[in-house]
């Protein structure tokens, strides 16, 4: 990020969006829902080419950026994330028996 002295940037992370009743339901639906989750907040110092990074890993499906500027415009030059996942191993359970 560059410039934007005094601006705040909040990144909110969530696995699902919620409706007005606070229910998640189908996490693939987005209309009529909003984000509620953990967040990181950064205060811009006005310098150029700054890199901001959370201190810890977050797991999320949805990311919302809320930016509030002051007297100076803020330039978001790039937003980058890392994808990580565990391997899913397919197991054929049709031949297994259950012990009562």
HUJOUR-V906831 format. One record per residue. RES is the residue in one small letter. NEAR is the number of other ideal C-beta (glycine too) atoms within 10 Angstrom. D_FIRST is the distance of its C-alpha to the first C-alpha in Angstrom with 2 decimals. Layout:
BEGIN
RES;NEAR;D_FIRST
RES;NEAR;D_FIRST
END
This chain:
BEGIN
x;21;0.00
x;15;3.75
x;16;7.00
x;24;8.30
x;14;10.61
x;14;12.62
x;20;10.79
x;15;11.37
x;19;10.10
x;13;13.13
x;20;13.72
x;19;17.49
x;17;19.48
x;22;23.05
x;11;25.75
x;19;27.36
x;22;27.01
x;16;29.73
x;13;32.01
x;8;33.29
x;6;35.91
x;7;33.39
x;9;34.62
x;14;32.66
x;12;35.34
x;9;34.19
x;14;30.59
x;8;30.34
x;12;30.90
x;12;28.03
x;6;29.84
x;8;30.83
x;19;28.71
x;13;25.68
x;17;23.50
x;14;24.51
x;17;23.36
x;13;21.59
x;16;18.03
x;15;15.22
x;11;13.60
x;16;10.75
x;11;10.99
x;22;8.27
x;12;9.97
x;15;8.92
x;11;8.32
x;9;6.74
x;8;5.41
x;14;5.10
x;8;6.42
x;12;7.88
x;8;11.22
x;12;14.31
x;5;17.36
x;7;19.64
x;7;20.24
x;15;20.46
x;10;22.79
x;16;22.13
x;11;23.01
x;16;21.00
x;15;17.39
x;16;16.42
x;10;13.13
x;12;14.05
x;15;11.76
x;11;13.56
x;15;12.51
x;13;14.64
x;9;15.81
x;14;12.63
x;10;10.75
x;19;7.15
x;12;5.60
x;11;4.68
x;10;5.42
x;6;7.26
x;9;9.03
x;6;11.78
x;8;14.88
x;5;18.11
x;4;21.48
x;7;24.41
x;6;27.90
x;5;31.44
x;4;33.97
x;6;36.39
x;5;39.90
x;5;42.41
x;7;45.70
x;6;48.95
x;7;50.51
x;5;53.43
x;5;55.83
x;7;54.99
x;4;57.39
x;5;56.73
x;3;58.80
x;2;60.04
END
